[in-house]
Amino acid sequence: AGVAAEARFISSAKGKGLFATKNIRKGETVFVERPVVSSQFLWNALYNYRACDHCLRALETAEENAQRLLGKSSLVLPHPEQCSIRKDLHQQCPRCQVTYCSAECKQAALEQYHQVLCLGPSRDDPTHPLNKLQEAWRNMHYPPETSSIMLMARMVASVKQAKDKEWWIKAFSQFCSKTANEEEEIVHKLLGDKFKGQLELLRLLFTEALYDEHLSRWFTPEGFRSLFALVGTNGQGIGTSSLSQWVHACDALDLPMLQREELDAFIDQLYKDIEKESGEFLNCEGSGLYVLQSCCNHSCIPNAETSFPENNFLLHLTALEDIEAGEEICISYLDCCQRERSRHSRNKILRENYLFTCSCPKCLAQADDADVTSDEEEEGEGETDDAELEDEMTDV
């Protein structure tokens, strides 16, 4: 299937946007895209969320995944044949033992960046420059994670390994870039209060581990900050899970009514128990840079959404509404809960994380609403509830 969309320049304020090149029906896949580069988050990997080192495909079986998230090794999942994990295909790098879901991923990683980043026998050596860099990053960027220094390391390694270095540098330069002030804001957001000192420490460790004269600009204070901001602004979160794959496969089973009800009840209970044990951290998580997806602008009433139904880094953009040829395709940078909040709250999140104020139809329609954040609204509502409650109690 061809791509039903193309990127076009809108204005210097908005930059690029993605537009439909033909009529797209609700539920249709607009495109499937693989990232230029991607990487699992470091804490996620440290906590044994086992994923393919290249495509982020979950490596545990659905049952192992559920057992770990529940902290209960005796759990047995019904319908094990619905699990899509093929352990017989898994392969490791013979030098550093990182694991891949297949020979294809092992080869792709080796050809693109892994020769530069392979730690070989130094994998557990804390003094190795790459390990020092990762340790420093983990100490600055705690869960919930939104980015990884290793995404930047893979960008550098991809250029280092490439015969055609210009092609890669051009590929990375397509991603939206910001002014110095904006970059500073994004880095600040990623690193918190002590960002200047931390950024300089990271830059020195990054240089020690990866310096390359073809990319000397990326190692200067300004260039490093730009690289950081590029990843902070354009990085798309990737989530994979063998358990959710299994659940989708179970949902599609044609079962007698009683069995269907039993299975649904089992799955509902399983998720409740997992939430108690592991909270919101269910997936193998990482981030990637996607050329087309990064052109999608935000709307609080999006007409498309991204997902990872293949349990790897392949991003599917799916239409939420019918989209006409020539119409802009927008996704939401906010999650469902954030989208339900007031215009003021939504824009506060967007300004802090993406440095823009939204002017989608929903925001324009709510432009005259009072400038209160949802927290203030909730506090206001809370007070009336308490007051009413007191009234009711005195009425008794």
N, C-alpha and C positions, 0 to 999 in steps of 0.2 A: 504494500500500500504506500502510495506517495504521501508526502507531507502536504497537508491542506492549508498551510499557513506560511507567511513570509514576514521577515523583519523589515520595517521601514522606519526612516528617521521622521520623528514628529516635530520636535522643536528643541532648541538648546536647553530649555527648562526641563522638558520631559525626557529628552533623549530619544531612544528607540521605542517602538511598540511592535506587537505582533498582530498581523491582520490575516483574516481568512481569505484564501484564494478561491474558495468555492463554498457553496452552501453546505453547512455541516448540521446534521441532525442531533438532537439531544441524545446523549448516551454514546455517541460515536467517538472513536479515538481520533484526535486531531493529528497526533504524531507520537512516535516512540523514539526516544533519544538516548544515546549513550553519552556519558560525560567525557569531556576532554581529559579530566583527571579527577580522581576521587580518593577518599581515604576514610577508614574507620576512626571514630573518636578514640582518644587514648585511654580515658578512664573506662569507657565501654569495653575496650579490649582487655584492660587490666582486671576487670571484674568478671572475666570468663564468658563474655558474650562472644561466642566463637563464630567468626565470619571469614569468608574467603578474603585473603589479603588483597585481592584485585577487585572483584566485582561485588564484595560485601554479601554474597549469598550466605544465609545462615548455614552452619555446618552441623549443628546438632540435629538429631531427629526431633520430631514434634514431642515425643514422649520425654526425651532427655531435656528438652527445652522447658517443658512444663515441670518436670521434677526439680530442675535447678531453680526456677522462679518460685516454686512453692517451698523449696527447702525440704523436699520429701521424696526420697529415692524409691519408695515403694509404689508410687503412683503408676497405674497402668491405664493407657488410653485405649478406648475401643477403636475399632476400624483402623488398625495400624497401617493397613495397605493404602490408606489415603495420604500417608506422609510422602512427600516428594523428594526427600533427601537421599542421595545415592552415595553412601560412604565408600563404595567400591571404586568410585571415580576420583576420590580426593587424592591430592598429591602434595608433597612438601618440597620446598627448596632444599636440595641436598646439602647446601652449605650452612644456611641459617635456620632451617626447619620451620619457616612460616608456612602456613597451610593454605592450599588453594582448593577450590571445589572441583577443578578439572585440569587436565593437561593443557587445554586451550588458555585458561586463565594464567597458569604458571608461565606459559610461553609469552603471552601478551605482556605480562608484568616485566618479564626479563627483557623483552625487546624495547619497552617504553622507558622504564626507570629503575628496575630492581638491581641492575648491575652496579649502579652507583650507590644504592641504599642498602644492599645486602650486608648484614653485619658479620656474616660468616661465624667463626668461632667466638667472636666478641659479643655475641648476642646478649649475654648476661653480664658483660663487663661494664660496671657503672662509670668507668672513666672514659669510655669511648665517646667521642664528640657527639655522635647522633643520640646516644643514650642520655648524655648530659642535657642535650637540647630537649628531649622528650620529658625528662624529669622536671626540668625548669618549667616547661609548659604546663604540666599537670599541677604543679604547685601554684600556678597563676590562674588556671582556668578550671574551676571545679564543676561537677555536674549541677544542674542540667547543662550539657555541653552544646555549644553552637558552632564550634569551629575546631580546626586542628592545625597545629604547626606543621604536621606531616603532609597536609595538602600542599602547603607551600614548598616543602622539601621535594615532593614529587614533581611540582612544577619545574623547579630548578633541575632535578635529575632528568626530566624529560628533555630539557634543552641540552643538558650536558651530553646525553647519550645520542642525540639526534645527529644524523649526517646533515640534514637540512635545518640548521638551528633557526634560521629566519622564519621558517614556516611556523614553528612552535611559538616564537616570540610574537608573531603576528596573531596567532590563535589566541594567546592570552591578552593581547592588546584590544581584542574585540569587546572585552567585558567593560561595562560601564565604569568610568573612573571619576574621581571626585577632586574638588579643590583641596588645597592643603588644610584649610580650616575644617572642612567636612571630614577629611581623612582622620584628622586629630580626634574629632568627635566619635567616629566609629571605633578607632583603636581604644579610646578611652572606655567606650561601652564594653569592649571585649576584655580589657585588662583591669578595669576598675580604677580606683583612686591613684595608685602609685604607677600609672601607666608609663610615664616618661622613663623612670628608672628601669622598670621592667622591660620596656621595649628595647632599651639600649642593651640590657643584659641578653635578651633573646637575640638581638642582632649580632652581638659578638659571638654567641654560641652557634648561631646559624652560619656565620662567616667561617668559623673554625671548622664546622662540619662539612660545608658545601661550597665554599668560594669557587667561583669560575670567572675568568676574565671576560668571557663573552657576555656575561650578565653583570658586570661590575656595578652597574647602576642599582640593581636590586639589593646590593649589600651596603649602599650608602644610607645614612639616616633617612633621607627623604624617600629614596627608592624602596627601602624596606617598609616604611610606613605605608607607601602606596600599595605595595604588594599585600600587606596586611589588610588594608581597607578594601582592596579588590575582593579578597576572599571573604571579608566580613559582610560586604554588600551583596555579592553575587552568589555566595555559597548556598546551595540548595540542600536542605537536610534529606538524608536517605535513611529509611527504616526498613529492615527486613526481619522476618520471623517465620520459622518453620511451623510454629504453633498456629499462627494465623492462616498460613497456607492450608494446614490440615483442617482448620475450622471451616474455611471456604469450601474445601473439597467435601466435607461432611454435610454442609448446607445444601450442596448440590445432589446429594444421594436421594434416590427415590425409595423412601422407606414406608412401611405400613404406619398408620397414624400413631399407634401406641409407641412404637419404636422411635418415631420421629420426636414425639413429646419427651420421651426418656432422654434421648441424646441431647436435645435442646436444653433440658433442665440440667444435665450433667455439665454441659459447656458453660451455661450461665453461672453455675456454682463454682466451677473451676476458675473462671475469671474473677469472681468475687474473692475467692481464697488467695489467688495470686496477688490481687491488689492489696490485700492486707499484708502480705509478706514482702512484695517487691515494689509496691507503689506504682508510679507511672512508668517505671523503666522496664518496659516489656521487650523492646526490640534491640537487635543489633543496630547501632546507629553510627552514621558518619555523615560526610557531606561531599558534594561534588560541584564542579563547574560545568553547566550545560549552556551551550551557545544559544540555542533557540529559546529555551525556557527562561534564560536570564533576560530576554527581551520582553517578556510578559509584564505589563504594568499591573498594578494593584487596583482592585475595586472592592468595596465593601459588599457589593452584590455581584460576585464573579460569575462569568458565563462558562468557566472551565475550571478544572482542578487537576492537580498532579497526584499520581500514586505510583506504587512500585509492586504491581500485582505478580510479577515474575520472580519475586523473592530475590532480586539482585539489583544492581544499580541502573537497570533500564527504566527510564522515567516515561510513564504514559501520561499524556495530557488528554483529558476526556471532557467533552462538551457537557455542561450542566443544563444548557438551554439550546434551542435551535439558534444557530449563528449564521447570518447571511454573508455572502461573498462581499469582501470589502470592509466588514465590521471588525472592530478591534477585539482581540481575544484577551480577556483579563482573568487573572487568578487572584486569590486573596492571600495576602501575606500574614493575615491574622487567623487564628484558629476559630472554631465555631463559637466558643464562649466569648472570645474577644469581639467577634463581629456583632454580637447581640448588645454590646455595651453602647453608651451614648456616643454621639459624634465626637464630643470633646475627648472622651477616654480613648476612642479608636485613634484619633489623630495624635494624641500624646504618645501612644505606643509607636505609631508609624514615624513620628518625628525623631523619637529617641533611637529607634533601630534602623530606620531607612532614610532619615533626613528629608522627608517631604510631607506636605499637608495634602490630604486626599480631597479631590473635587469630583468624586464619582456622583452619579445621580442621587444616591442615598444621602451622601454628605451635603449636597446642594439643597436637597429637600429639607434637611434638618438644620440648615444654616442659621435659622432664626431661633433655634432652641437655646435655652440658657447654657452658659458655659460652665456646667458642673461636670465633674467626672462621675462615673458610675458609683465610686466609693461614697462620694458625698450624697448621691441620690439614695444609696442604700441606707446610709446613716439617717438621712431624713426620714425615709420610709420606716426604718427601725424605731425611731422615736415615736411616730404616730402609733405604731403597733403597740408599743409598751403603754402609751397613754390610754389607748382604747382598752387594753387589757385591764388596766387599773380601774377604768370606768366600769367595765363589766364586773370586776370584783366588788366594787362598792355597790353596784346595783343589787347584788345578791342579798 
